[in-house]
């Protein structure tokens, strides 16, 4: 049963379409995924069995006719696709129309990572994404999904909006604020969202959204793009906050091209996805351009007294990468990370002043007199997998590996082996003869099948 106040709130907004909207909220929600380039399209057997239909506003997006048990598919855990709500993939349209691939982008409220992986794919090797999440429990899920996607062009942070506005004046070419909201667009997906909804909560969310926007705004360059989105319907959290950005912070609302056949509803400030109009959950988006003005570009301020650290096993770690010239490798105690050389100074600045959960990807771990590859290396698209002996696992063995179980792999050489499924990397084991020690991250393991 939907709250009475919610229905009355939607009545003037939808008019004669209210009944159709209410009926749509009683239907089954769509299941959709966005594909990565890690695996060949033909390899995604579970998805093909479920039945694929294209999401029209996202080139890599697909609806599934049936919802499979994703946990059973090793290729999900390998980062070959991401289960993402179709409406939110519309962010790709804004990126394609307004954000160049050599941009520095902030995803302010990023967990669990659907939009961040989309942005990182758009930027590729030319740009840099700062993917932030303020909730500690959620930031590790975000980092996991970023690592699995495998681009290496992302720094995952755990900071407040004010930290960015205070310390990174005029840095970002684009900021996405997918703001914490009252969750009206998730009513069909999450019954808890219905139970938690109230007009008071709507007002509280709208006020919090304004705070986030106000605090992070100074870090957006003049002329930069703000993408403001929510998974809710009401004007207080949507249009009124977009107009707040326009009128109080100083920006112009931008048109986003779309096909009328998609069913998207254009409002006075932004675009709505309603379940009786589009195939997806409730979603709102507005793109704005910050007013042009004279400004001082952000300058990285590094501690020049700090001595460069000697990196152990550097040559060996570089041999694990297809394009080692793209990456800087930094050692911290016994662990080493690789991140884009193009943004070396900025990433080191962020590491010194922000709470960074991951910078690029973990590449190696010193274990006594040798270097072992970190799991996140196996997830990277730039990983040179032929540097390690490979064992292509059966489906049952792959699932056992992803449960972090010890494996018996006969007739294999000793040392580090790369486990694959359909020749897509899953991670490493250390073969010690009578068994193979599973090196899959314990916190990522499958707990229930």
N, C-alpha and C positions, 0 to 999 in steps of 0.2 A: 504494500500500500504506500503510495507516494504521499508526502506531506501536503496538507491542504494549502499551506502558505506557498509552497513551491508551485503548485498548480496555478494559484492566483497570480503569482509573480510572472508566470509564462503567458498568461491569458492576453494581456495587451501586446506582448512581444510577438505572439504568433497569430493572434486573431482567429480567423476561421480554420487555421491549420492545427489548432490545439488538439483536437480529437485524434488526428492522424499522428501527431507527435506522441501523444499518450499511448496510442496503440503500438507504435514502434518500440516504445520502452518495454513492452511486454514480450517482444520477440527475442529470439536467440541472437546473441551478439556475433559479429563476424570474427573470424580468426585470420590474421594476416602476418606475413613475414617479409623481411627485407634481406635480399641475398648479398653475400660477400663475394669477392672475386677469388677466394682461396680454392674453391673446388669447381670443377666443371659442372655445368648445369645438369648434365645427365647423371652425375653422381648422387644427386639429392633424391634418392629413391623414396624416402619416407614422405617427402613433400609431393612428389609425383603421384604416389598412391593416394594421397589425400585429395588430389585434384587442384590444379593451379589456375587462377584467373588473374590477369594483370590489374594492379592498382593504377588507374589512369594518370595520377599526378606524381608518380614516383617510378622512375625507370626500372629500379630493382625491386619494387614492391609487388607482392602477390597475395591475393586472397586464397584461402584454402576452403574447399567445399566441405571438408570434414576436418575436425580437430584431432590430430594424432596425439599419441603420448610422446611428447618431445623428449622427455628425459631418456627414453630408450634409444635415441639416435646419437651415436658418437659424433656425427658431423655437427650437431648443435654445440656440443662441448668443445669442438675444435674451432668454433667461431665462423663456420661456413654460412650461417644465416642468423638473424636476430628476430625473435618473435616480437613484433612491434605493431601497435594499433595503427590502422591505415590512415586515419585522419591526420595524425601527427606527422606523417611522412610529407605533408604539404609544405613543411619547412624547406624541403628541397627546392621548391619553386622559387622561394625568396632567395635562396643561396645562388641558384642559377641566374636569376635576373639581376641581382644587386651586389653579390659578394665575390670578389676576385679570388682565385685559388692561392695567391701569395699573401693572403690576409692573416692577421693575428686575431683570433676569435676567442671570446669568453662564453662558455655555457655556464650560467650562474647557478642554476638549480638543476643539476644534471642527472642525478640518480633516477632510475637504474642505468641509463646510458643509451637509450634508443636514439635520441636526437644527437648525442655526442658522437656516436659511431657514424651517424649520417654525415655530420659536419666533417669529421676526420676523413671520411671517404671523399667528400667534395674537395677538401684542401690538398689531399695527397701529399707528395713530398715537397710541395712549394710553401705551404703555410704551417701555422702552429695553432693548436687548440689548447686552451686552459679550461679544463673540465672540473667544475667545483661542486661540492656538496657539503652543506652545513651540518647535516645529521650524521653523526659518527658511524652508526650501524650501517647506514646506506652508502657511505663513501667507499667502503671496501667492496661492496657489490658493484659499484660503479667502476672501480679500478679493475676488478676481475673481468667485467665485460669489455672494457677498453683493451686490456691485455689480449683477450681472446680474439678481438677483431683484428689486431695485428698490424696496425699502421705505424706505430712508433712515433707519431707526430703530436703526441698529447702529453700534457702534464696534468696529473690529477691532484687537486688541492682540497683542503678542508678548512675553509675560512669563511668569515662573515662578509657580506656585501660591502660594509664600511671599509674593510681592509683594502679592497681593490680601489675604491674611490679615494682613499687617503694616500695610497702609496704608488699608484700607477696612472698618474695623470696623463690623459691623451694617448694611451697605449693602443687600445683595441680598435680595429677596423670594423668589428661587428660584435655585438653582445646579444645573446639569446637569454631572455628571462622567461622561462617556462614556469610561471609563478605558482607557489603553493596556493591551492584554492579550495573552495568548498566541495569540489568534486562532483558537481551535478552531472557532468558528462560521463561519469563512471557508474551511474545508477544501475545500468543494465549489466555492468561487469562486476560490481562489488556491492553486495547488499549492505555491508557496513557503512558505505557512503550515504545510503538512505537514512540509516539510523542516526548518523552523526550530524545530518543537515539541520540547520535552523537559520532563520533570518539573522539572528545575532551572530552566528558563525560566518555568514556571508559578509556582514559588516566588518567583523574582525579580520577576515582574509583580505578584504579590499584595502583596509588600512595597512596591513603588513606588506601587501604588494607595493603600495606607494612608498613605503620605507625602503624596500629593497631597490626600487627604481631610483629613488632619490640618492641613496648612498652610492650606488654603482655608477651613476651617470657621469661623474667627472672622469672616469677612466675610459670613456668612449671619445674617440677623436671627433672634433668638429668635422662634419661631413660623413661621419660613420653611421652604420646601420644598426638600429635597435629592432630586434624581433621580440615582440611581447606576445605571449600566448598563455592560455589556460585550458583546462579540461572542464570548463563550466559554461553556462549559458547566460547568466544574468548580466545586465548592463553595468551594475555597480562594479563588478570585478573586471568586466571586459571593456566596453566602450568608454566608460567614465575614466578608467585608468589610462586608456590610450589618449584620451583628450587631456588628461593631466600631463602626460609626457609632452604632448603638442604645445599646450598653453603655458604650463608652469616651468617645464624644463627646457623647452625650446626646440621644436622639431617639426618636420613636415610629414604628414601621413602619405605613404607611397601606395600607388596602385600595384596589385599583383595580378598578372595575367593568368586567366584560367578559362577553361572551356565550360560553357553554360550547361553542357550535358553532364558535368560532374555533380551538379546539384548543390554546389556551394552557394550560400546566401551572403551577399555583400550588404553590409550595414553602413551606417553613417561614418563608422570608423573601424574598419576591419572586416573579417570574414568569419562566418559561422558554419560549422558542420552540424547539421541536425540529423538524427537517425532516420527520420521519415523522408529525408531528401538525399542523403549520401550513405554509402556503404561504409559505416564506421561509427565510432562512438562520438560523443559530444566534444567539440574542440572549437577554440576561438584563436584567431591570429591577427595581429596588426603589425605591419612593417613601417618603420619611421626612419627618416634621415635627420640626424642632429644638424642644427643650423650651422652653416659655415661661419667661421670667425678666425681672426688671427690667433695663433697658439704656438706654444713651445712644444716641439715633439718630445716624447718621452725619451730620456737618456738613461741608459743603464749605468748604475754607480757601483762598481765592484771594489772590493778591498784589494788594493794593489800590493799591499804588504804580504798577502798570502802567497806562500811558495807553491809552485805547481807540484802535485804529488806524482811520484813514480807509480806507474800502473804495472803491476805484475801480470805476466802471461799475456801482454797486450797483443803480440803478434798472433798468438794462437786464437784469441777471441776475435780478432779481425778476420781470421780465416774462416770463421763461421758465418760471415755475412757476404751477401752477393755484391753489395756496393759499400765496402768499408769506408770509402772516402766521404760518404754522406753523414757519418756518425762520429760523435765525440764519445769516448769511453771514460767514465769517471769511477774511481774506486773509493768506497766508503767501508773502512774496516776490511772484512773479507769478501764483501759483495761489490760487484761492478754493474753499473748501468750504462746503457747506450742511448743517446738522444741526438736530435738533429744538429749537426755541426753549424748549420746556417743560423741557428738561434742559441748558440752556446752561451754567450754572455747573458742573455735574458733568462735562460733557464737556470743558470748559476745564481743570478740575482734573486729569482723566485725561490730557489732552494734555501737561500740564506735568510729570507724574510717571511716566507709563507710556510704553512704546514703542507708539505708535499708528500702525498701518499705514494706516488710513482712519478718518475721523470723518464719519459721514453719507455724503455723496457729493461728489465733485469737481464743481463747477458751471462755473467759468470759468478761462481762462488769458489773461493780458494779453500781447498780441503787438504791441509798439510802441504805436500810437495807437488800437488797437481791442481788444475782448475777444472771444475765441473760446470757444465752449462746449467743456467737457471731455466725453470720451466717456461717462463714467458718468452724466452728465445724461440722455443719450438712453435709458438703461436704467431711469430712475426712473418710477414710476407717477404721480408728481406733475408730470411733465414736460409742458409745454404745447406739444405738437409743432407746432401750427399757427403758431407764431412763426417757423418756418423753412420755406422752400420744400422740398417733399417730392418725391422721385423713387422711385416704386414699382418695384423691380427684378424682373426675371425670376429664375427659380431659378438659372440659370447665372451671371447677373450677381451675384446675392446671394452665391454661393459664391466668386466672384472677389473681391468686396469683403471677405469674411471671410478670404481669404488675404492681405489687405492689398495687393492689386495696384492699380496705377493704373487708373482707369476713364476711358473716353471717353463723355461724356454730352452729346449734342448738344442744341441748342435750349433750354438752361437759362441762367438768369441767373448772373452772376458772384457769387462769394462763397461763404458756407457753405450747404451743402445737406444735408438730412436724407435718408439712405438708409433705405428701408423694404422689407419683404418681406410681401406680403399686408397692407400698410399697418401692420405692426408695426415700430417703430423698430429699426434695426440699428446706426446710428451716423452719423457725419458725413463729408463730403468738403469740400474747398475747390476750387471750380470756378475755374480760371484761364484758361478759354477753350478752348485746344486740348486740354486734358486736365483731369482732376479729381484733385487730390492726396488720396490715401486717408488719413484720420485715424484709422482703426481701430488700437487699441493693438497694436504689433508683437508684444508678448509674449503676446497673446491669439490671434494669427492661427492659422488652420488650416494645419498643416504637411503633412498627408498626407490625400489623399482617395482 
